[in-house]
Amino acid sequence: MGRSLIIVDPQIQGGVPVFAGTRVPVKNLFDYLEAGEALNQFLDDFPSVEREVAVAVLEQAREAVTPHAHSA
């Protein structure tokens, strides 16, 4: 996927990070998951976000924290 997944633009939602091509804040995805909602519910509620983009954002987040994770 060669395109940007997340956009930060002061003209869109006041600069809150959003899924590219939408006005949907990325934080909404994490809020849904934190509340125990399934990815499918998020996608149903925000149809402008493509599944592949949501999954790619989650993978980027995992990659960002995995190098810093320690075994329990």
N, C-alpha and C positions, 0 to 999 in steps of 0.2 A: 504494500500500500504506500505509494509515493506521495500522497497528499497529506497536508496537515490535518490532524484529527481534532485539535483544540485551537480555538482562536481567542485571543485577548485583544479586544478593540474597545477603546473608550466610547465609541458610538453605538456599541451593542451591549445592552444590559449594564451600562456604566463601567465596562472593562472587566466584568466577571468572566472567568474562563467558560466558554460555551463550546458545544460540539460544532465543528465547522459546518457552515451552511444552515445553521439553525440559531434560535435564540434560547436554546435549552442549556441551562447551566450544567456543567459536568458534575458539580456537587449534588445535583438531584439524583444522579445514578447512585452515588455512594450513600446518600440518605435513604434511598429505597432499599438498598442491600443491607444497610445497618438496621433498618426497621424489620428485616426478615422477609421482605418482598422478593419475589423471583425476578430475574432479568426480564422474563416475558411480560410481567406486569408493567415494568418500566417502559418497555418497548410499546406495549399497548397504549399506555397513557401518553407517550411522546412519540407518535408515529413518524415524526420528521427525523428521528435518530435511527440510522440503519444498524441492524444487529452487528454487522461486521465491524462497524466503527465503535460501538459500545464495547465489544469484546476486545478490540485492539487497545482501547483506552485502559481497560482493566489489565491487559497484559503489560502495558507500559508501566502502570502503577506497580504491578508485581515485580517487574524487573528493576524498578527504582528502589524498592525496599529489600529485595532478596539479597543483594550483596552485603547488606548490613544486618541480616538476620543471624541469630545465634541459635545453635541447637539447645533444646531444653535439657 
